[in-house]
Amino acid sequence: MTPSVPANSLQLRSLIKASGELELSLASIPTPEPREDEVLVRIQASPMNPSDLGLLFGTADLSGARAGGSAAHPVITAPVPEKLMKAMAGRMDQSMPVGNEGAGVVVKAGASEAAQALLGKTVAVLGGSMYTQYRCMKAVQCLVLPAGTSAAEGASCFVNPLTSLGMVETMRREGHKALVHTAAASNLGQMLNRICLKDGIELVNIVRKQEQADILRAIGAKHVVDSSRDSFADDLTQALVATGATIAFDAIGGGRLASQILTCMEAALNLTAKEYSRYGSSTHKQVYIYGGLDRGPTEINRNVGMAWSVGGWLLTPFLQKIGFEAGQKLRQRVVDELKTTFASTYTREVSLAQALTLEAIAVYSKHSTGAKYLINPSLDAA
């Protein structure tokens, strides 16, 4: 029996006003009707990834956040510093839906055979606007989860798994043999460790706290260095000598960490060089910035030789670059190893309304390791 679908449903929205204020709220919208090749998914789980938080909060100063509205329909407001308003020009006064990925049950389907075949199935979906009770998607965009897999288990099977696989694939395609990862104890970082352990790839993990190092060593990580220690540069150099890593993926972005990685890569290469060159090593060293935990400038000291580069890395352009067939192979691996290599853990499951409380925002806005929230929109009353 197909469950009843309400005429209206809730969707979380983020609005940056020209007056210099962020407003987060729950909008009541008409529940979408699937077209012939589409299905309607009742979203039961959607993770709060760093990329989601960037859209959710923009450049707002959350230390000044205020709560309003009601328990069922909360409204959060926060000031946006005037000097940061220019960066928000492209989204000014636009009420924007949030949430990159999610999972749930198909409750309604269009007339096509592909759409009808998904009725009642639990599927994972990627396409934005996932912090909502119902989401229309093309049938071909739905990833049917294996029998016995819950929506919560499948909710994070796109962004973090494909990003971690994409890092390894980029390493291979660009001719490197080992890699470095920062903020390495995150959910994504733990996935990357499991991939590298399974595939026999050397990985250097950079963390900022001893407890993060302990998390990684507990799952078998071999090379873990703590950037808060006085011996960080020496520790990192020795790990790079041991692994030969010449490519790094940096979740921090701002500050001097990218420069420190390049400097230590150069030092490691010089330690193993057979002859001296005044231009430094001819081996190319690459740092890709894929996150922005530090939104400040990226500072590079010019003691890194001449063969180096720093650039940005994003999942969607990477998937477009490798093509549909190669991307499908990566997605299939995620499905095959969903409960092992690509398992995600969450600190707390919340409703849409519970996600818009000052208490919850104070936790998940910090991007802290072990503070990943999962939104379950089916917990809200429409």
N, C-alpha and C positions, 0 to 999 in steps of 0.2 A: 504493500500500500504506500503510495506516494504521500509524504508528509505535507500538510497544508503550508502554503507560503503566504505570509502577510503582504498586504498591499504596500506597506511602507516599512522601511528598516533603517537601522542606524549606521552611520559612517563617521569615523574620526576625521576631523579637518584641521588644517593648520593655515593660519592667515597672518601675513605680515602687513600691517596697516601703514599707509603713508604717514600717519601721525607718529610713527615710531614705536609701535607696540605689536607684540606677538599675541595672537589669540588662538587657543586650542579649545575645540568644542566638539560635541556630537551633533551631527546634522541628521534630521529625519528626511530620507529621500525615497522616491518611488522605487520599490523593488524591481530590478531590471527583468525584462522578459527575453528569454533566449530566442535567437533567430534559428534558422534551419540547421546551421552547422555549429551551434553553440549549446552550452549547458549552463545551468544555474547551480553554483556550488554554495552550500551553507558552510561558511567558514567556521571552523572549530579550533583552529590554532594558527597563529601567525607570530613569528619571532620578532624581537626588537633588536635588529642589527645596527651597528654603527652607521651604516649608510642610511638607515631609516631615521635615525636620530638627527642626522644632518638636515633632512627635509623637515622633520617634526619641529625642531627648535630654531632652525636658521641661525642667525647670529645674536639671538636674544641673550640677555644677561639673566640667567635663571636665579641668581641670588636675590633678585627683586620680584620673583614670581608671586602672584596672588591668586587665591582660589575664590570662585564665585559660582553662581548657578545653584543647582540642587544635586543631591546624591546621585540621582538617576541621569541627570543632564548637567554635569559639571562644566564650568568654563574656567580655564587657566589663562591668565594674562601675565606678560613679562615685558619689561622695556627692552628696546633694541638700541644700543648706543649709536648716537648720531654718526660717528665716524665709520660705523659698519653698515649703515643703511644703503650706501651705494652698491654694496655687494648683493643686496636683496632686490635691486631694481627690476630684475627679470620676473619676479614673482609678486611684485607689489600689488596689494589689494585683491589678490586671487586666493579664494578659499580652496586649498589643495588637499586632496585625499592622500593618505600615507600608507606605507606598508608594501614592501617589495614582493614578499612571497608568503605562502600559507598553504593550508590543507583543510579538507573537509569532505562532506558527502554531497554527491550530485543528487539534487532533489527535483530537478525539472530539466527537460531536454528538448531541443528542436527536433524537427521531423527527420533529419538525415540518419542514416544507418549508424554512422560513427557516433553521433550524439546519443541516440537511443541506447546504444550498447553500454554507455557509461552510467545510466540510471542506477542509483543505489550504490555506486562504487565510491570508495574513499580515494580521493585523488590529491596530488600536490600540484600547485599552480604558481607561476611566476608571471608578473605583469603589472605590478603596482596596484594601489587602491585596495590593499588586503586587510586593512584595519576596518572591516565592514562586516555586516552580518551575512550578506549575500553578494556574490561576485559572479558576473557573467563572463565566460571564457569560451573561446573556440575549442571544440572537442579535441583537435589535434594538439593543442597546447597543454592538455591535461596529462599528467603522469600518473597512471594507475598504480597505487601502492600494493605491494604484495599482500596476500591474505594474512590476516592477523596483525597487520601494521596499523597502529592508531594514527589519527590526524596529528597528534603531538609528536609522534616519532617521525612523521614525514614532513612536518612543517618547514624544517630547515634543510631540505635536500637539494636546494639550488645554490643559494648565494655562497655559503661557506664551503660546501663540498666542491663546487665547480671552481671557486676561487683557489682553493688549495690544490686541486688537480691542475688548474691552469698555471699555477706557479711552477709545478714540476714539469709540465709540458713546455713552458717557456724556457726553462733551464735546458731541457733537452734540445729544443729547436735552435737555441742560440749557441750551442756548443759548449756549455758548462757541464761540470761533472758533480757539483755539490752546491748547496745553497745556504743562505743565512736568512733568518726570519726574526723580526723584532716583535715586541709585545707577544711573545711566543707561547704564553700559557693560556691564551684565550681559547674559546671553543674551536675557532679556525686553526689556531696553532696546534692544538692537540690532534685535530684531524690530520694536519700536515705531518706531524710526527708519526702517526699510525701509517700513513701512506708511505713515508720514507723508510720506515722499519720494514714494511711488507715488501717494498720494491728494492731494498738494498741500496738506498741513496743516503749519503752522508748529509747531515743537517746540523747547522750551528744555531742554537736557540739563544736569543738575547732577552733577558727578563730584567725587572727592576727591583725585585724583592726575593728574599730567600724562600718564602712560602711558595712563590711561583716556580722557582727552581725545583722545589720538592715535588710539586704537582707533575712536572715534566719527567723528572727522574723516576717517579712512581709508575709511569707508563712506558718506561724503557729508553727515554732520551739519553743519548750518550754525551753530547756536547752541549752544555748549558753554561752560559756566562752571565754574570750579574753586573749590569751597568752602574749600579750604585757603589760597587766596591772600588777601592783605590787601585787594585790590581787589574781593573777591567781591560785596559789596553793590552797588557801582557797576556791575560787570559784569552782574550779574543784572538790575538796574533797566533798563539799556540794552537788554538782550535782550528784556525785557518790553515796553518802549516799541516796539521793532521788530516784535514779533509780536502784541501785544495779548492775550497769554495771561492768563486769569483763573481757570484751573482747574489744579490740580497733583495728581499722584499720588506719594505719598511712601512709599518702601520703608524708610525709617529709623525713623520713629515717634517715638522718644524724643528729648529734647534740644530745641534752639532752631531747628532747620532749618525746620520748618513756620511758625514765627513769622517767620523771616527772609524766607521766600517771600511771606507775606501782607504784610509791611511793604514789600517791594520792589514788589509788585503795587500797593499803595496809592500809593507814591511815583511809579510809572510812570503811573498814572491821573491823579494830580495834575499831573504834568508836561504832560499833554496836555489838561487841563481848560480849558474856556472861561471858567469863573467860579469864584470861591472859595466853599467851603462849610465852615462851622466843624464840621460833622459828618463831613467827609471825603467821599470819592466815594460816589455812590449805586449804583455798579456792584458787583454781588455778586462776592465773591472766595471761592473754594472750594478747600480742601485735603482730599484723601482719603488717609487712611493705610491702606495695603494690606499693609504688611510690618512687621516688628519687629526690624530689625538692631540697633537700640538699644532695650532693654527698659525704659529709665528713663522718668520722667514726660515728657509733652509739655508744653513751656513756651511760653506765648503772652504776648508783651508787648502791652499795649493801645495800640499806636501804629499800628493797622491800620485805622482808621476804624470805622464801625458796620455796614457791609454785608459780613459775612464769616461763614464757618463752617468748622469742622473736624469731620470724621466718618470713619467706617470704610467700607471698600469691600472686598467679597469677591466672587469669581467666581460661586459657586453662587447666592446670592441675586439677583445681577444677571441671570443666565440665567433664573431663575424669574420675575423681574419682566418681562422682555421677551417671554417666551413661547416655545413650542416652534418655531414657524415662523421667527421672527427668529433664534433660536439656531441652527437648521439652516442658515440662510444664512451665518452666521459659520463654522460647521463646514465647509461646502462650500468656502468661500474658503480655509480652511486646507489642505484636500485639494488644491485646484487649485494652490496656491503652496507646497507642502510643501518643495520642494527649493530655493526661492528666498527669498521673503519670510520664511518660517517655518522655515528651516534652523537646526538647533541644532548646537553644537560641544561636545565633551567633552574634558576633560583626560586622563581615564583610564577604561578599562572594567575592572570588577572583578567577581569572583564574589561571592556572598553572604558566604562566609567571609572573603574578602579585604577586604570592606567593614567587617568587624568586627576590624580590626587598629588598634593605636594609631597606627601610621604613617599609615594612610589617614584616620582620624578627625581627626588633627591638621591635615590639609589641608582636607577638605571641610566640617568643622564651622565654619570661619572665614567662610563665605559670601563668599569672596573672588572678585572678577572673574577669570575664566580658571581657576577651580578646580572646575568642575562635573564630578561623577562620574556614570558610567552603570553600573548593576548589570546583569549578565547571569547570571541564576540557572541557565541551562542549562550553565554552566561547572562547577557543583558536582556532586559525586557524591551521590545521594540517600541 
